[in-house]
Amino acid sequence: MNLHSQSVLAVNGGTPVINTELERYNPIGVEERNAVMSVMDTGILSQFLGSWEPEVGASFFGGPNVQAFEDACKDYFNVEHCVTVNSWTSGLTACLGAINLSPGDEVIVSPWTMCATATSILHWNAIPVFADIDPHTFTISPESIQNSISGRTKAVLAVDIFGQSCDVAEIRKVCTTHNLYFITDSAQAPGVFHNGKLVGTESDIGGFSLNCHKHINTGEGGIIVTNDCGLAQRARLIRNHGEAVVASHDFGSISNIIGHNYRLGELESAIGIQQLKKLHTNVLSRQRIASKLTAFFSNFEFLEPPYISDGNSHAYYIYGLKIKPGYINIHRDKVVDALIAEGITCLTHGYRNLHLLPLFQQKIAYGSNGFPWSSDICTRNVDYSKGICPIAEKLHDDYFFGFEMCIYNLTDGDLNLVLNAFEKVFTSLDSL
Ligand SMILES: *Cc1c(COP(=O)(O)O)cnc(C)c1O
């Protein structure tokens, strides 16, 4: 007879296991504070110039902290080029511009991700095509990519969702066969490995988010990484008013180098340098907590803890759990409601599938006439109906829930409370 089998679930009027707010994780320490104050003392919060003037200190490439942060990232991720940007949404848009998409080109992408992964494609008037995901790793399925290729496909944009690598070898194989760019969105997976290589460094171009929820946190920010000199140069031009620069220099092709201002500031870069030093420890501490969670969840037959494929390690941006189909008669939503009632507040149902967002259902990105899908640039009818990605849809509707453990500091005491709350609900499912 276990500890909780006698007690009434909070959702049924009992007392919640957790009745205090757990301590929030604060990633910012004295190192970040000091680094910021040093920049403040200089009075220079950004040193970018939107023109090519090496004589005034290479300001097209940003100030000293921007460049030092990029150098540190190059070293850490062991890549030839790193381009910082003011968000990873900007970074994705710059990556997609860097590969020189033509309007109407198609990019194959996962529906099980944050919306910017897909909307960044639309910023170049290219067309997202959604491929389904693997039911265990939640990363895009190479087989589904293969089935989604058309004559207009130009790239695959794969996401290292929740913190583990996509199936790099198989995706690369498909890309090579069909002459496609391979882009990665590793927003959630910095500092983890795939077959000994840092995740996000094996595609043609990709990168990481630095927003306040992510492993390296500068408030807002992003990092593009690539080993391709041409792609890096185009990304830098897109970051910093490209058209003003290409107009005065011989850069060859200027298509899709409409300039933006995606520049990261000196303060954020100074914070980023300090955060990067803590990344390894940060990932290890999450892995330590996750291994305790996995040991605990493995006691429950109806649950599938995070499945980590061979050669991968996991950053646990989200600790994902699946209710195995057929094991219990209670819907996931009821289980999650009961967990929330016990005081576990940081739970998610995973991603609302992107193809089901109004943007794709109505097929209107700009204006009111259905652009770009209704225009001449879109040469075939791309399907976004419910049913095109059955695995991702089912996960969201019925089986998945994620524990956002990184929101909290999770001391051993907090972790025990959380596990007690899970245990109370999981051993009283009959009363739901
Ligand atoms: C956070 C995130 C983004 C967007 O990054 P921002 O820095 O917030 O713009 C894109 N893709 C994924 C998978 C993310 O988790």
Ligand as a Chemical Component Dictionary entry (heavy atoms), coordinates in Angstrom:
data_LIG
# 
_chem_comp.id                   LIG 
_chem_comp.type                 NON-POLYMER 
_chem_comp.pdbx_formal_charge   0 
_chem_comp.three_letter_code    LIG 
# 
loop_
_chem_comp_atom.comp_id 
_chem_comp_atom.atom_id 
_chem_comp_atom.alt_atom_id 
_chem_comp_atom.type_symbol 
_chem_comp_atom.charge 
_chem_comp_atom.model_Cartn_x 
_chem_comp_atom.model_Cartn_y 
_chem_comp_atom.model_Cartn_z 
_chem_comp_atom.pdbx_ordinal 
LIG C1 C1 C 0 12.491 29.242 -28.965 1  
LIG C2 C2 C 0 12.362 28.611 -30.296 2  
LIG C3 C3 C 0 12.408 29.355 -31.494 3  
LIG C4 C4 C 0 12.434 30.857 -31.525 4  
LIG O1 O1 O 0 13.511 31.410 -30.875 5  
LIG P1 P1 P 0 13.447 32.950 -30.389 6  
LIG O2 O2 O 0 14.858 33.231 -29.953 7  
LIG O3 O3 O 0 12.473 33.019 -29.258 8  
LIG O4 O4 O 0 13.034 33.782 -31.533 9  
LIG C5 C5 C 0 12.375 28.663 -32.690 10 
LIG N1 N1 N 0 12.283 27.324 -32.727 11 
LIG C6 C6 C 0 12.210 26.583 -31.615 12 
LIG C7 C7 C 0 12.139 25.102 -31.732 13 
LIG C8 C8 C 0 12.219 27.198 -30.353 14 
LIG O5 O5 O 0 12.130 26.451 -29.250 15 
# 
loop_
_chem_comp_bond.comp_id 
_chem_comp_bond.atom_id_1 
_chem_comp_bond.atom_id_2 
_chem_comp_bond.value_order 
_chem_comp_bond.pdbx_ordinal 
LIG C1 C2 SING 1  
LIG C2 C3 SING 2  
LIG C2 C8 DOUB 3  
LIG C3 C4 SING 4  
LIG C3 C5 DOUB 5  
LIG C4 O1 SING 6  
LIG O1 P1 SING 7  
LIG P1 O2 DOUB 8  
LIG P1 O3 SING 9  
LIG P1 O4 SING 10 
LIG C5 N1 SING 11 
LIG N1 C6 DOUB 12 
LIG C6 C7 SING 13 
LIG C6 C8 SING 14 
LIG C8 O5 SING 15 
# 
